[in-house]
């Protein structure tokens, strides 16, 4: 997909905004088996947020192996795809979050149930559908979610190695535009998937926080909640303003300015880098109104005066591609790829931040050895020839290969031991997700079997 950018394209050449190079935090849980009280599964650990299979188990254990000392563990639940159910009075939302549970860790379990377990975190009265917490994992190999009450519909659990103080963590604050475009609609990849494909050392932690009908005034009213439940990530990717400028006038402009500045100041005070998208254009023939230019100018002004990295230009892209709108002329259309365009636009806007850090050494080994500027890692290269995967760049450690269906079902797995090797795929025709894991890296690609 070719994306037209506003300010963000300039950042590939010039240093824009205050955000510095991003330190990777390796995703440790991708492709592992989750041992649950409802049976083993791999769809909540497939490393992608595009799989709609849900787990309702109250006891979920993962063995990620020894190595990481601190872990950042995230989870995402389903519901109606809104991040919170009670932050706005204008829309009714529903969904059962992981509300009250404990995260336990073990160094000697063999199956996720036996062995000795220690309490690493207690989550109480959590009201949001996606969140992350840091835990001490020194000397451990297992972690486990344990709840005694309804856990709702769990879409994904991810564990990131924070031994290097990684800051590749993102919360996507937004309105129904983000609720629908970034979560509710079918997409073949997310912003995190696109960035990982382009920058293999990076596996972004992506928390989706769109709430239908919310405006900047309601965000400010609940800012303490945003900071409590999404204040431990490094970046806030913000889509906000459609409900503030509804109808096309400018009567609410100064209130929007004040609210957005409050959000920016609060984020920065908590060590969070905010990045603001330009408001999505409407299809004015359907909606009957268009975003007032003054709001777009204000977002540009806030970005410049606060020294922020520019966000995606949703306005220009959707103005030029009105076929990506839903029938109301306001929201993205999932059938035509409106949500997928949003993921790509975010990825393109954020890519310059990763280009700053793409040549930095990455400590993603199991032993976490001290690195120098000359340290280099081999990234497995995957190609498909006929019905065989050709994998190179494995070094001396070899790799594991796992093949999944698009809905996250593990159908085949094996090992590669040579520096470069061939892995035959014994599957039917179709599209599959292939995950190659070494001790240093994890690479994911999609293959199409003809």
N, C-alpha and C positions, 0 to 999 in steps of 0.2 A: 504494500500500500504506500503510495507516495503522499507525503504529508506536507502541506504548506505551513510554514512557521511564521510567527510574528517576531518577537525579540529573541526567542530561545536559540534560533539558528546562529546568531552572532556569538553566542557563548562558546561555540566550537572553536572560535579563533581568539576571542578576547575573554579575559577573566570577568565574569559577570556575577554579581551577588556576593554575599558573604559566605556561602556554603563552600567548604574546602573539599579536597579529595575524600572520597568515601572509602572507608576501611571495610573490606569484605567480612561477612559473618557466614560461615559455611552452613548450609542446610544439612543436618545430620540424619534426619528422619526419612528422607525420600526413599521410597522403594522398600522400606522395612515392613515386616508383618506386625500388625497391631493385635496383641493378644487380649481379647475382650471377654466379658462375661456373656456375650452373645455369640461367641465364636471368633476365630481368627479372620482378619480381613486386611486388605491392602488399600482400599479405596480412601480411607481417611489419612493415609500416609503417602499418597501418590505424588506429592509435591506440586500439585496444581489445584487451583481454585475453580476450575471449569467442570469439575465432576460433581454431579448432583446426587450421587448416592449418599445416603445418610445413615449414621450410626446412633442408636439410642441406648447403648450399653452404659451402665453405671460404673463399670470397672474396666479401664483401658490401660494396658501396660506396653511399653516399648523398650527394647534393648538396643541402644545406639552404640554400645561399647565404651571402653575406657578412653580417656583422653581429655575431653573438655573439662575445664574447671567451673566456669560459669556458663549456664545455658539460658537462652531466651526462648521460652516456650509459648507458642501462640495457638489459639484455637478460633474456629469460626463456626457459628451456628446458622441455621436457615431462617425459620420464621417466614415473614413476608418480605424479607431481604432488607428491611430497615434496621439500622444499627441499634436504635433504642425505640421503645414503644411509647414513651410518655414525655418526650422532649418538646412536642408541639401539640397545640390544641386544634389545629386545622385539619389533621388527618388522623384517622384511627389506624394503629399498627398493632400487629400481633406477632407472637413468637415466644418460645420458652428458651431463655438463655441458660447456659451453665451457671447456676446461681450460687449454690453452696457446695463446695467440694474441697478435697485436699489433694495436693500433689506430693507423692511419696517417692523416695529414691532408695535403691538397693545396690550393693556391690556384689552380692552372692546369689541372687535369685537365678533359677534356671528356666523358669517358665512363666514368670510374671506374677506368680502367686506365692511360691515358697520363698524361703530365705528371710533375711532380716531387712526391715524397711524403716526408714526415718522420714519424719515429716519435714518437707522442704518448704511448703507454702500452704496457707489456708486461705481460701477465697470465700468471702461472705457477702451475701446480698448483691451479687454482681447483676446489673440490669442490662448489660450490652451484649451484642451478639458476636463481636470479635474483639479480642484483647490479647495482650501478651504479658507475661511475668518473668522476672529473672529469678533463677534459683541457683544455689550452690550445688555443684555436681562433682566436686573434687573427690576422686577415688571411687566414684559410682559408675555403673554401667546401665542401669535401668531407671526409668521414671514411670510413674503410674498415676492416673486420674481416678479418684475414688469418691463417689457421691452416694448418698442415701436417699435422694429424691429424684424426681423427673429431670432428666438432663436435656430434654428437647431433642432436636435433630442436629447432630454434629456433622459438619461437612469435612473438616480438616483439622488435624493437629500437626504442628510443625515444631521442630527443635533446632535452634541455631547455636553454633559454637561462638561464644563471645570471649574466647581467651585472648583475642587481640584487641578487645574493646571495640568490636565492630559497631558501625553506626549505619549499616545498610537496612534501616528500619523505617517503615512508612505507614502513616495513617492518612487515609483518603477521606477527608471531611467533605460532606456535600449534601445536596438536596436530593429530590427525587430523580434529578438528572443522573447523579452518581449511583443512587440506589438501583435504578433500572439499568443504566449503561454499564456500570462496573461490576454488577453482581447478578441482577435478576435476569438479564438477557443472555442467551446462548452465545458464546464466543469460542473461537478456537485457541485463544491464548490470552493471558492477562498481561498487564504492564510488567509484572515481575517476570513472567515467562519470556517476554520480548527482550528485556534487559539482560536476563541470564543467557539467552541465545547469542546476544551480541557481545556480552562481556562474561565469558564462562567462569571467571574467578568469583563472580558475584551471584549470590542467590538472595535477592531482596526479601525481607519479611514485609508482607503486604497485608495491612488491616483495612477492611473496607467499611467506611462509616457514613454512607449516604442515608438520609432520612427524608422521606417525602413530606413536602409542604413546609419544611423548616426555613426560616429566614435568619438574617444576621442578628436581629434583635433577640430571637429565641436562643441562638447559639451563645450570645453573651450572657443571657439569663442562666444558661446551663454550663457556662465556661468552667466552673469548678468541677463539674462532672466530666467534661472533656479532658481536663487536665488529670483528674483522678484515674480515669480508665484508659486514656491514650496519651498520657503525659510522659511516658517512659520510652517513647520512640524519638528518633533524631529529627525526623522530617514530618511536617504536616503538608500534604498536597491538597489544596483547598479549591473546591468548586462551590461558589456561593454568590448569589445575587439574582437569580431568576425570579424568586418570589419577592425580592426587595424592589425590583424594577418592573413588576408585572403591570401590563397595560401600556407601557412605552413612555410614560411621563417621567419627569425628574423630581417630583414632589418629595421623594424619600431619599434624595441623593446625599444630603448632609448627614442624615441619620445613618445611612449605609457607610459613609466615610468614617464616622465616629466608631461604629461597631467594628469595622474591619481593622481600624487602627488598634482598637482594644484587643482584638484577637491576635494581631501581630505582636503587640507589646507583651501580652501574656505568654505567648509561645516563646518568644526570645528570652523572657525572664526565667523560663524553665529549661533553657538550653535547647529549644526546639527551633529548627529552621523552617519557617513557613514559605510556601510557594503557591502563588495564586493564579488560577486559570482565568482567562478572559471568558466572560459569560457567553454561553452558547447562544447563537442566533436562533430566531424562530423562523419558521416558514410563514411569513406574514400573510400570505394568501389564505392559509388555513387558520392561523391563530388570530388574525385580525389586529396584530400589533407587532412591533419590533423593538428590540433592546435599544434604549436611548444611548446615543454615542457618548453622552457625558459619563455614563457608568464605565464604559470601556476606557475612556481617558483617565478616569479616577483610578482604575486598577493599574494602568500603566504608571500613573503618578505614584501610587503607593509602592509599587515594585521598585521604582527608581529611588524615591526618597528614603525608603527603608533598606536599600541595598540588598534586595532580594533577588534570587535567581528567577528569571522569567518563567512563568508557567505556560501551558499550551494555549494556543489561540483557537478556542472552540468557536468563537464568533465567526471568524473569517472562513474556517473550514466548513462549518455547517451552513453558512450563508451561500457558499458556492456549491454545496451538495445537499440541496433541499430534499432529495429523494431519501436521505437518511433520517428524516423526521417521521414520527408517528402521525396518526390521523389528526391529532390535536395541533400539530404544527409546532409543538414546544419540546416534546421529549424525543430522545433518540429512538429509532426504529430498529428493533432487534432483527427482524426478518431481512432487512436490507443492509445490516452491518453497522448501524449507528453506534452500538455499544463497543463493537470491535474497533471502530474508528477512534473512540475515546481512549481506549487502552493504548493504541498506537500513538496517538497524539501526546499522551502523558509520557510514554517511553521516549519519544523523539525529543520532547522538551527536557527530559531529565538526563538524556544520554551525555551531554557535555560534562556533567558532574562525574560520570563514570570514566569518561575519556581522560579526565585529570588524574584519575587514580589507576587506570588500567595497566600502567607499567610498574606499579608499586609491587613489592614482594608480598606474597600472601602466605601467612602461616596457617595452613589448613591440614597439616599432617596430624596423624593420630598422636604423635609424641610431642608435638608443639616445640620443635627445636628453635633455638634462637636464629633469626635470619639476619643477613647482611644485604646491602643494596645489590650485591652480585648474585644473590640466590635466585635460581630459576626453577620453575616447575614445568613439567610436560603436561600439556592438555591433550587428552585423547581426541583423535580425529576419527569421525565415523562417516563412512560412505556405504552405499548400498550397491552391490554388483550382483545382478540376477536375484537369487534368493538368499544371498549371504551378506552379512555385515562384514565390512573390512574396517578393522580398528587398528590404529597406529598410535604411537606416543604413550605406550603403557609403561615404559621403563622396565625395571626388574621386578616390580611388585605384582604385576598382573592386574586383573580387574574382574568384577562381577558384571554380568549382563542380565537385565530384567526387561521383559517385554510385556506391555500392558495394552488392553483394549482402550478405546477412547473414554469409556466410562470407569476406567480404573481397575479393571479385573486383571490380576496377574495370570498370564497364560503360559509363560515360559521363562526359565532362568538358567544360567550356567556360568562358567568361568572361562577367562582367557588368561593364559600364563606367559605367552611370548611377548617380545617387544612389539611385534605387530602380528596380528592374527586374523583368522577368518572364523566367523560364527554363523552357522547355517540357521535360517529361520524356518521353522516348520509350522507355518500358519496358513490360513486361508487368505484369499484376496481381501484387501481392506487396508485401513489406516491404523497404525499402531504407534504407541509411545515407547521408545527405547531409552533405557537408563543405563549408562556405563559408569561404574563407580570404582575409583582407585582410592588408595589411602590419602591421596592429595586432593583429588577433585571428583566432582560428579558432573557428568555431561548428559543432557537430555536432548533427544531429537525425535522428530516424527518421521516415520517411513511409510510409504505406500506400497503394498505388495500387489503387483499386477496379476 
